[in-house]
Amino acid sequence: MKKRYTYKQIFLAEKDPYIQRQKISAINMLLQIMSLICFSLIIAPISAGEFKIGLIYFGLGVFFLLNDIILKKTKKHIIVLFSTLTGLYLILGYQFWMERHMDFGMDAYWLWIIIIPFVANFSGGIFYGNLASLGGWILAVIFMWSPVKNMVQDYGANMVKFYPINYLCVMIVSTCIQYKMTCYQLFRKEAESELAFRQKERFQRMEEQITIYEENETVIRKLKHDIRHFNRVLRSYIKEGEINKTLEYLDQIDGKLEDVNNTNYCENKLINGLLTVYVSHAKMSKCDIKVKAIVPENIAIDAIDLTSIIANAIENADEAVRRVEEEKRSIRVTLVYDAGKLKLEVKNTCAIDTKFNDDGLPISTKQVKSGIGTKNIKETAEKYGGFASFVQVNNLFILKAVINC
């Protein structure tokens, strides 16, 4: 994963329902695990006659269990995170104060507390997680750096001196880990969305291609059925010496043959299918479209990527020429494979002056702005170490793309 995200993007991503559902599920699991751990820890102190400590573990277990139930009911994981950790800090603070005259230290409690930043960041995200885990640092400062340290049992000089600093370091580490985890979640979600979009796009092209094949087959069957009638008419004109009528009738037959879409632009079947679909669309909008394609059957490019770049390029041109006066509608498509490079050029007339953003991409003029098509073309070309450029010269829009394959 090479893509990087800003902290603002991460913060917004953590509000995404997809990620929030994952966090709710994670907190539910953690609360249940902590509840079971606390209940299991009751056995040892009770066996040693330390009923007070056993009662504390029992209270913690009930506390975690109640928060788990609240989360299942409300689905408010941030509120439950803060309520759980705030309650935990109060319980631990009470425990440290009440047990200040014990003969042994309570280092184990502090070592357990240091996992809170990891749990908080994982459960609530970077911003809310750090905010919630800050209570652990405040607790450490109160009991180790304030006058309170003289009223509790000795934790050890290093613990008192360095623990609050170590806790802040752990918060930073947990933030970095959670940043990477959220980046991965966001990248994976975007990748899945893009894959679903491209698959849908590809299926749509296949359906359009199948429709055209079916229309062609219908026209061919009709011509095959009527060919003997055509022959009879032509024979009668020729016998009577009606040359002009014969030529007129042949022109009519040629017009019917034009209804059959040409599907043999080059050796590559996928490109043939795509060109067939979009040439048909352009002709329906009464556009003068010319295609030159020299592409072998096998080229080293993913079918979905090839579909995306060609479909978006010609579809954008088709949409643009529909705004042009009918007699000026023109599209020229050149697609050539040479020396390991697939070179695509699409020229189309346009009715407006196109504006471009800082990345050189044309700014969409649709009512609902997207710009997804041109962005996909550029990203797909760059994915294969190539490039894509977009320019307008007078009333002619020109797209050029080179893909290494």
N, C-alpha and C positions, 0 to 999 in steps of 0.2 A: 504494500500500500504506500504509494508515493505522495498522494494528495495530502495537503496540510489544511487545517482549519483554524480560524481565529477563535479566541476564547468567547467572543460574542456569538459566533456560529455554534459553538459547543453549548453555550448557555441556552440558546434558542432550541437546539436539538434536544436538550434534556426535557423540554416541555412537550416534545412530540409524543402523541398518544402511544405510538409503537414502542418507544423507549420507556415511557412511564409504566406501561403494562409489565415490561421486563423488571423494572425496579420494584414495583409492588409485589410481584411474585418473589423476588429476591429477599425483600424485607420479611414477607410472610415466612419464608423458609428459615431465615436467620432467627427470627423471634421464636419459632417453634424449637429450633436447635438449642438456643440459649435457655429456653424454659426447661427442656429435658435435661440439659447439663446441670442447671441449678437444682432440680429435683433429685438428680442422682448424687449431687454433692452433700445432700442432707445426711446420708447414711454414715459417713466417716465421723463428723463431729458428734452426732447423737451417740454413736458407739463409744466415743471417748468421754461422754458425759457433758459435752459442750452444747447444751440445748439452745443457748442463746444464738450461737453461730448457726446452728441448724435451722432455727426460726428465721434468721436473716436470709439464708439460701431459699427457704420455702417462700418467703415474701417476694424475693426476686423472681422466682419461678412463676408465681401467680401474677406478678407485675408484667412480665414478658408475655404471658399467655393472654392477659386482658388486652394488651396493646395489639396483639395478633388478631383478636376478635374484632376490636375497633377498626383495624385496617381493612379487614374483610367486609365490614359493614359500610364504611365510609369511602374507601378507595383513596383517601387523602394521605399519601405516603410521606409527604414533607411534614405535615402536622404530627403524624404518628412518630416520625423520626425524632423531632424535637421533644415531644412529650416523653418518649422512651428514654432518651439520653438525659434530659433534665431530671427526670425521676431517678435515673441511675446515679447522676452526680450527687443528688441530695442524699440518697441512701448511702453512697460511699463516704460522703463527707460526714454524715452522722456516725458511720461505723469508725472512721479514723478518730473522731473526737471522743466517742464513748470508750474506745479501746486504747486510749493514750497512755495508760499505765501498765500495759502488757509487758511481760518480760522479753518477748521476742519481737523482732521488727515485722513490718508488713510489706516488705519489698515485693512479695508475690502479687499483692493487690495492684501495685503500681505497674508491674510488668504486664498485668492483664489489661490495665487501662490503656496502655500504649497501642493496643490494636484498634482502639475506637476510631482514629482518623481513617483507617482503611475501610472499616465497616460503614462509617458515615458517608464517605465519598462514594463508595460502591452503591449505597442505598439511596442517597439523596442527590448525587451529582456533585460537581466540583464546588459550586457556590454555596448551596445549602449544606453540603456535607462538611465543608470547612467551618461554616458558621456554627453548625451543631457540635462539631468536635472541639471547638474553641473552649467549651466548658471544661474539658479535661485539662487544658493548660491552665485555666483560671484556678481549678482545684489544686493543681500542683504548685502554683505560685502561693496560694493561701497557706498550704501546709509545709512548704519548703523554703520560701523566700520571705515570708512575713513573720512577725513576732510569734505567730501560732506555733512555729517549728520548735520553740523552746518549751511548749506545753504538751507535746506529744512524744511518743517513744522515738528513740534514735533510729533513723533509717540508714545511717552510714554517711560519711562525709561526701563521697562522690555522688551518691544518690541525691542528697540535698542540694549540692552545688550544680550538678549538670542535668538533672531530670527535666526541668522545664525547657531547657535548651534542646535536649534530645527530643522532647515531645514536638516542638516546633519543626525540627528536622524531619520527623516522621510525618507530620502534616504535609510538608513540601513533597516528600517522596510519594505519599499516597495521592497527592494532587496530580503529580506527573503520571503515575500509573493509571489513574482514572481518566486523565486526558487522553492517553493512548487507547484505552478501552472504549471511550465514547467516540473517538475518531474512527475506530474500527467499526463500531455499530453504525455510525452515520455513513461511512463509506459503503458498508455492506448493504444498507437500506437503499442508498442511491444506485448501487450496482444492480440490485434486484429490480428496482423500478425501471432502470434503463433497459435491462434485459427483457422485462415484461413488455415494455413499450416497443422494443425492436422486434420481438417475436410477434406481437400483435400486428405491427406494420408489415412484417413479412407475410403473415397469413392473409392480410388484406390484399397484398399484391398477388398472391397465389389465387385468391378467389376472383380477383379482377381478370387475371390471365386465363383462368378456366372459363370465365364468362365469355371472353373474346373468342377462345377456341370453340366454344359451343355455338356462338353466333356465326363464326366462320364455317363450321360444319353444316349449319342450317342453310347458309347461302349456297355452299357447294352442292348440297343435296338438291336444292331447288334448281340450280343451274344444270345439274346432271339430269334431272327429270325433264327439264324443258329443252335440252340440247337438240333433241330430234325435231322439235317444233321449229327451233331456230334454223336448222338445216333445211327444212321444207320451205320456209319463207325465203331463205337465201337462194335455194335452187330455182324457185319460181321467178325471182327477180332477175337472176342470171339468164334464164331461158328467154325471158321477155326483153333482155338487153337493157334493163333498168339499172345502169351502173350507179347513178347518183343515189337511188333508193337503197341499193346494196351497201354503199359506203355509209349512208346514214344509219342503216340498221346495224352494221358492224360497230359503229360508234356507240349505239345504245347498249350493245352487248358488252363493250369495253367498260361502260359506266357501271354495269352490274358487277363486272369482275373487280372493279375498284372497291366494292363493298367488302371484299375479302382482304383482311389486314395482312400485310407482309410480316412474316415472323422469322425471316432468315437474314438478319442484319450481320451476324458474325458467327463464328464457330461456338462461342460460349452460350450455352442454353439458358443460363440464368439471365444473362444480359439481354438475350433475345426476348425472353419473356417480359422483362421490365420495359424494354423499348417498345414492345408491342402494346403494352398497356398504356404508356404515356403518349405514344404517337396517336393511338386511338382517341385518348382524351383531348389531345390538341386539335385533332381533326373535328371533333364534336364542337369545339369552340371556334371553328372556322379559322384555324390558324395555319399559316404556311410553315410547315415543319420539315426540315431536311436532316437526315441522320447519316453519319459516316462512322462505322464501327469496324475495327480490325483487332479482334481479341481472340486468342486461342481458347480452346475448350478448358484447359486447366491452368489456373493461375493461383499463386500462393496467397490468397486472401480469404478471410472468413466470409461465408455466404451472407451472414447477417450484416456485416460491415459493408460488403459490396452492395447489398440491397439498399442499405441506409443512404450511402453517399450518392448513388445514381438516382434513386427514387426522390430524395429530397431536392437534388439539383434540378431535375426536370419538372418536378411538381411545383417548385417555386417559380420557375420560368413560365409554366402554364398559368399559374395564378396571376402573374404579372401581366401577361399579354391580354388577359381577359378585360383589363382596364383600358387597353389601347383600342383605337378605332379599328373596325373589322378589317378594312383593306390594308392596314399597316401591321397586322399581327404576324410576327415572324419568330421562329425558334430554329437555331442551328446547333446541332449536337455533334461533337467529334469525340470519339472514344477510341484511343489507340494504345496498344500494348507494344512497348519497344524496349529492349535491353533491360528487362527486369523492372520496368516502370509502367504503371497504368496512368495514362494522361487523359484527363477529362477536360473538355472545354464546352461550355454552354453559353450561347449568346442569344439574347432575346430583347425585343423592343419593349420599352417601358414608357409609361405616361407621366411619371413624376420624377423629380430630382431626388435620388436616394441619398440619405444621410448615413454616416458610418460612425460607430463608437470607437473608443480608444484601441480596441483589439482589431480594428479593421473589418468588423462584421457589420453588415447593413442593419439599420434600425428598422424594426418591423413597422409597417404602416397599417396593419390590420386593426380593426376596432378592438379586438382582444389581442394585445401584443404578446408574442411568444419569442420569435427568433430562435426557436429550437432547431429548425431545419438547418440553417446556416452554421449554427454552433456545432451540430452533429457532423456536418461535412468537414469542418476545420479539425475537430477533435479526432475524427476517424483518420483523416490524412496524416495528422501528426502522430497518431498511434503507430503508423507504419513508417515513421521517419520521413514523411513527405510534408507537403504544405498545401494550403488552399488560399486563394486570393479572390477578392471581390472588388470590381471597379465599375464605374459608369462613364461611358464616353458619349457625350451628347444624349441621344435617346436610346442608346444601346447599353444594356447591362451585360457584363462579361464575368463569368465564373471560370476560374482555372484551378485545377487540382492535380497534384502528382502524388501517386502512391507507390512506394517501393514494395514490389511483390514478385 
